[in-house]
């Protein structure tokens, strides 16, 4: 993760630890315009299904965030879903979305 800033490495670490703590398939974290961070895993209930990144964005919105500086998704999956990118763009038009492997290795950035 050497090409990332310390703050960007932090949200990947938060997403990783949230994923590991719960045993979830994916973990996510976002950072708002004030530097506050929100981490989450996916929600898979019979009546409610949200990805980890959607939950993290919703947590930021419900806490009063008006913009996102960056987002991170840690998963064994192949990429970031278009719906996840759209959720980030709804709040942070310019926020990069970092995709990291379960070990924290940066795999790609959606810009």
N, C-alpha and C positions, 0 to 999 in steps of 0.2 A: 504494500500500500504506500510505497515511498513517494509516489507522485501526488498524493493527497495531502491536504492541510491537516493539521492536528485535529481541528474541529470536525473535518470530514471523516477522519479515522475514528473519532469518538462515536459518531452515529452508526458506523458499521459495527463497532464493538458493542454498542447498546443493542442493536438488532440481533447480533450473534448471541449475546447473553440472554436476551429474552427468549429467543428460539430454543436455546439449550435448556433454560430453566423449566420451560413448559413441555419440552419434547415435541414441539410443533414442527411441521414441515417447512415453515417459513417464518422469519422474523423481520420486522421493519422498524425504522426509526426516521423521524423527520426533525428538522431544526427550524424554528420560526424566526421572524425578523428581530426578535429580542434575544435570541440565543437559547431560548428554552427548547428542550428536547422532549419528544414523546415517542415511546416505543410500544410495540404491540405484536401480537400474533394473530393469525386468522381466526375468524369466528365461523363455526360450522354447526349451526343449530337447525332443527327442522324448519323453522320459520324465518331464519336469518342467516345469510351466508355472505361474509365479507372477507376480502383478502387482508393480509397483515398490513399492507401499505394503505388500503382504504381505511382500516381502523385507526392507524396512526394519524392520517390526515383528519379523520373525524374527531379524534381526541384534541388535535391542535385547534380545529375550528371551535369545538365546544368549550375550549379554554380561552377563547378570545383572540387567537392568532389571526392576523390580517394578511400575512405573507409567509411563504416558506423560502428559506435559503438553500436547503438541500434535503434530499431523501435518500434512504438506503434500504435495499432489500437483500436479505441473506436467504438463499435457497439452494437446494440441489437441482432445481429446475433449470430450464434452458434460457429463460429470458424474463423480461419484465412485460407483463400483459398490457395491452393497450388501455384497458380500463384502469389499471394502476397509474399509468402515466397521465391519463386524463384526470384522475383524482388529484394528483400532485399539481397539474397545470391549472386546475380550478382555483387553487390558492396561491401557487407560486409559478407564474408564467415562465420564469427563467431558471428555476431550481433544477440543478442536475439530479438525476436519479442514478445512484450507484448500485450496480448489481454485483454482489459478492458471493463467493462459494461458502459453504458451511465453515471452512477453516478461516474465513475472513479475507481470503485473497480476492482482490478486485478483478472481476471478469470483464466488465464493460461499464460504460457511462452513457446514459441517454441524456443528451444535452439540452 
